[in-house]
Amino acid sequence: MPVIEPIYSIEKGCEVYHNHSECTERNNIEARNIRAGRGEKRLCKHCQNLASQDHLMTLAAMSNHPLFGKGGSLLEMAAILTGKK
């Protein structure tokens, strides 16, 4: 997954941190304004959406895995992963 170490911008008005390599907002921060960490800011919505898409892609791929069987439900997969099945 393209989730990476968080960064934030020190530019005035920037209120979020970024942790996804494909976030266009993250990639548009000027190098001189980048700081490592979260900076006590909230996570960027674009990074959240990208991470959710990554998660769904992983689940979709897992649903076709022999361990889970073709078309297994998400609840069945979760039960197997957590050892409850």
C-alpha positions as CSV (number, residue, x, y, z in Angstrom):
1,M,0.0,0.0,0.0
2,P,1.2,3.5,-0.7
3,V,0.7,4.7,2.8
4,I,4.0,6.4,3.8
5,E,5.5,8.4,6.6
6,P,3.3,11.5,7.3
7,I,4.3,15.0,6.3
8,Y,2.6,18.4,6.6
9,S,3.2,21.9,5.3
10,I,4.1,24.8,7.4
11,E,2.5,27.1,4.9
12,K,-0.1,29.4,6.5
13,G,-3.6,27.9,6.3
14,C,-2.6,24.3,5.8
15,E,-4.5,22.3,8.4
16,V,-3.9,18.7,7.4
17,Y,-1.1,16.1,7.2
18,H,-0.6,13.6,4.4
19,N,0.4,10.0,4.5
20,H,-0.4,8.6,1.0
21,S,2.2,8.7,-1.8
22,E,-0.5,9.3,-4.4
23,C,-2.1,12.3,-2.8
24,T,-1.9,15.2,-5.2
25,E,-2.1,17.7,-2.4
26,R,0.9,16.1,-0.7
27,N,2.8,16.0,-3.9
28,N,2.2,19.7,-4.6
29,I,3.7,20.9,-1.3
30,E,6.9,23.0,-2.0
31,A,10.0,21.2,-0.5
32,R,10.9,24.2,1.6
33,N,7.5,24.0,3.4
34,I,7.6,20.2,4.2
35,R,8.0,18.9,7.7
36,A,8.0,15.3,8.9
37,G,5.2,14.1,11.1
38,R,1.6,15.0,11.7
39,G,2.1,18.4,13.2
40,E,-1.0,18.1,15.4
41,K,-3.1,18.3,12.3
42,R,-5.9,16.1,11.0
43,L,-5.5,13.6,8.1
44,C,-6.1,14.9,4.6
45,K,-9.5,13.8,3.2
46,H,-7.8,12.8,-0.1
47,C,-5.3,10.6,1.8
48,Q,-8.2,9.0,3.6
49,N,-10.1,8.3,0.4
50,L,-7.0,6.8,-1.3
51,A,-6.4,4.6,1.7
52,S,-10.0,3.4,1.6
53,Q,-9.7,2.6,-2.1
54,D,-6.5,0.6,-1.4
55,H,-8.4,-1.3,1.3
56,L,-11.3,-2.1,-1.0
57,M,-8.9,-3.3,-3.7
58,T,-7.2,-5.6,-1.2
59,L,-10.5,-7.0,-0.1
60,A,-11.6,-7.6,-3.7
61,A,-8.4,-9.4,-4.4
62,M,-8.8,-11.5,-1.3
63,S,-12.3,-12.5,-2.2
64,N,-10.9,-14.5,-5.1
65,H,-8.1,-16.1,-3.0
66,P,-8.5,-19.9,-2.5
67,L,-8.3,-19.4,1.2
68,F,-11.6,-17.5,1.2
69,G,-13.2,-19.1,-1.8
70,K,-14.7,-17.4,-4.8
71,G,-17.2,-14.7,-3.9
72,G,-16.8,-15.1,-0.1
73,S,-18.5,-12.5,1.9
74,L,-16.6,-9.8,3.7
75,L,-17.9,-11.1,7.0
76,E,-16.6,-14.6,6.2
77,M,-13.2,-13.2,5.3
78,A,-13.1,-11.2,8.5
79,A,-14.0,-14.3,10.5
80,I,-11.2,-16.3,8.9
81,L,-8.6,-13.4,9.3
82,T,-9.5,-13.0,13.0
83,G,-9.5,-16.8,13.7
84,K,-13.2,-16.9,14.5
85,K,-14.0,-19.4,11.8
